Amino acid sequence: MSVARNVYFFSSQGNTFTVRADLSMSATIITTVKQMMIIAYMTGILWLQRNPLSLVFSAISPFSLLFVLFVVSNGQYVQLALVGSLVMALVGYGLSLGQDISFYKTEYKIQDMFVSSPISSLTYMLGLALSQLLFGLPALLVLSGMVAVFVTPTFFLPLLIGIILLTWASMSSMGFFLSSHMLHMRNATQIISFVNVLLAILPPVFYSLNKLPQPLQYVSYFIPTTHASLILQSIIGLETPKEWSLTLGFGVLIIYLIGFLILAKTKAVWREN
């Protein structure tokens, strides 16, 4: 989409001045945001207006595990259960973007309409990711509020918001990249579910990292959700490994986010040959 145009002004002496009026970066951002909001409205708000129970169904998994862990531990591990449930919800809402994109691409062929438009692949991805956030917003607000109860200094609240946005964005980028290489809806459902287990159940998300043998602890540091869980554990006052720090945790998550954004931009299959 071209963002430049020429405007001509004539002085009283007849001299012609050509002023190149380039739309500013802010105008480009505003246009992109509008496109994202339209996509989010089409795929999120309109659906919720027809199927409001989707809000309940999308929150079943994290709240179910939270309830089970609370009952089994008699409330002893409620903080870990809250942290794990929040991370699991963020992973689920991010990766489910992959299932939606596969559905729109293979069943409804909606993606063909966006491919033929001036909208970029990243704008399309962010619009659908925003619609997924709308589906999960009530559950995320409840879980975040419950986690925030244990966050005493107000300084840590921006960290809580930051980790939520980072995890959601990186998981959405991963879901978009994976879905672009899936040719059938069944494959998308199976692979996304498998990746969800690998990221939200098996790593130390619902439990302390020190419960794992030493070699597996080192392996866990390569998994982004481990750091998301450790950051949340840190800001609510739980003990974290001495060799780990908030800087390391945010650094790993930012690397994953940048990496999958690059993959989504350069390696995702957007236009079919």
N, C-alpha and C positions, 0 to 999 in steps of 0.2 A: 504494500500500500504506500503510495508516494506521499511524502510529508513535506514537500517543498513546492513553492509556486512563485512566480515572478510578478511584481506589482510595479507599474510604471507611473511616475509623477513628472509633471511638466512645470518648469519654472516660468516666471513672467518673461524672462529673456529668451525663452524658447529652448533652453538647454534641457536635455532629457536625462533624468536620473533613474537608474534601474536599482530597485531595492529588492534584494532577494529575501523574501519573508519565509523563513523556515519555521515551521511549527516546532515549538519547544519540546524538550523531552517530557515535560509535564503533560502536554497535550497528548502525546503518544501514550503515556501511561494511563491517562483518563480514558482514551479510546479503548485500550486493552482491558481496563477494569469494566467498562460498560459491556464489552463483548463477554467477559467472564460472567458478569451478573445475568446477562440474557441467557447464557447456557445453563447457569445454575437455576434460574427461574424455570426454564423449560424442563429440565431433568430432575429438579428437586422440589420446588414449591408446588408446581402443578400436580406432581405425583402425590405429595403429602396432602393436598387438598382433597384428592380422591381416595387416598388410602392412609388416613391418619394413624392407623394401627401399626404402620411401618416403624413409627418411633418406638413402639413397645418392643417389637420383634428384634430391632437392631440392638437393643440393650440387654437382651436375655443372657447372652454368653458371659460378659464381664460381671453382671450382678449375680448370676447363678454361682460362679466360682467364688465370688466375695461371700455369698451366703454360706456356701459349703465350708469354706475355710474358717469363717467366723464361728460356725457351730462346732466344727471338729476341734478347734483350738480353744473353745470357750472364751473367745475374745482375746486370747493372748497374742495372736499374730494379726490383729486387726489392721495395724499400720502397714505391714507387709502385704496383706491382702488388698488394701486400698491402693497401694502403689502398683501392685501387679494388675489389678482390675483396670486402673486408668491406662497403663501402658498397653494392656491387651485391647482395650477399646480403641486406642489411637491406631494400633497396628491393624485392627479389623476394619476400621473406617477408611484407613489409607489403602490397604490392599484390595478392599472390595471395589475400589475404583477400577481395578483390572477386570473384574467380572462384569461390571456395567459397560465398560468400553467394549469388551468382547461381545456382549449382548447387542449393543448398538451397532457394532460393525458387522457381525455375522447374521443376525436375525432381522433387525430393523433396517439395516443399511443406512443409518442416519449419518455415520461418519463420512460417507461419500459426499453428502451435502456440505459438510464443513470443509472437506478436502478441496472441493471446487470453489470455496469462498476465500476471501483474503485472510481469514483467521489462521493463525499459526498453530502448529501442533501443541506448543506449550500453553497457549491461551485456551485451547480446547481442553487440555489436561487440567489446567487450573480451574476452569469453569466446572468441570465434572467433579473435581476434588472438593470444590466449595459446596456442591450439591450434597456430596457425601457428608460433609461437615454439618450441613443442615439436618440431615437424618439423625446424626449422632449428638447434636447440640444439647438436647435435654439431659441425656445420660452423661455427657461430658461435664455439663455444669454441675450436676449432682455429685459426681465422683470428684471433680476438682474442688468443690466446696467442702466435701468431707475430708479431702487431703489437706486443704487450707486450714482446717480446724487445728491441725497439729503443727502448722507453720506459725511460730510465735512472732519472730521479727518481721515487720512489714517489708524489710529489705529483700526478703526471700520470695515475696509474691511475684515480682517480675521474673525471677528465675523459674517459677512454676509456669507462668504464661509462656516463657521462652521455650521451655522443654516440651510443652504441649504442641506449640506451633512447629518446632523443629522435627519432632517425631512424626507428626501428621504429614508434613510436607515431604519428608524423606520417604515415608512409606507410600505416599501417593505417587511419587516419582517412580518408585520401584514397581508398584502395581501397573502403572501406565507402560513402562518398559516391557514388563513381562507379557502383558496382554497384547501388545502390538505384534508379538511373534506367535500368538496362538490362533489357529485356524478354525477351531471348533469350540463351542460353548462348554462342552463337557470337559475338554482339556483345561480350559480356564478355571472352572470350578475346582477340579482336582488339584491343579498346581497351586492355586491361590490358597486353598485349604491346607495343603502340605506346608507351604512357606509360612502360613500363619502359625502352625504348630511349631515350626523350627524357630520362629522369632519370639513367640509369646508364651509358649508352654515349657519347652525344654530348657532354655537358658535360665539363669537366676533372675527371674522377673518377679515370681511370687515367693521366692525364698532367698535367703542370704547367700552371697557368693562363697563364703567360707564353708558351706555345706558340701561343696564339690571337692574332689581330690585336686591336689596342686596342679597337675598337668591340665586338667579340664578348666581350671580357673584361668590359666593363661589363654586357652582357646576362647573362653567366654569374652575376653577383652576385645576380640575381633567382631563381636556381634553388637550391632547398634543398640538393641533393646536392653542389653546388659547395662550400658552406660545411662540410658534413659531411666532405668529403675534405680541405679545407684545415685543419680542426681536427685531423684525424688526422695530416696531414703535419706540422703544427706540433709536436704532442706527441712525434713520433718524431725531430724535429730537422731536418726538411727545410726549405728556404727557402720562405717565403710572401711575397706582395706586401706592400710597405711600407704601402700604404693600407688593408690589411686587418688585423683584430685578432680575438682569441678572443672578445671581447665582442660584436663585430659578428656573428661566426659563430653563436654561441649565441643571440643576439637574433633573427636571421633564422629559425633553426630553431624557436624558441619561438613566434614569430609565426605561422609556418606550422602548427605543432601546434594552437595556440589557434584559428586560423582554420578549419582543417578539422574540429576538434572541434565548433565552432559550426555549421558547415555540416552535419556528420553529425547533429547534434541537431535542427536547425531546418529544414533543407532536404532531408534524405534522405527518400525515400519509404519509410515504415515500415508504415503501414496503407493498404491499397488502398481506394479509394472505391467 
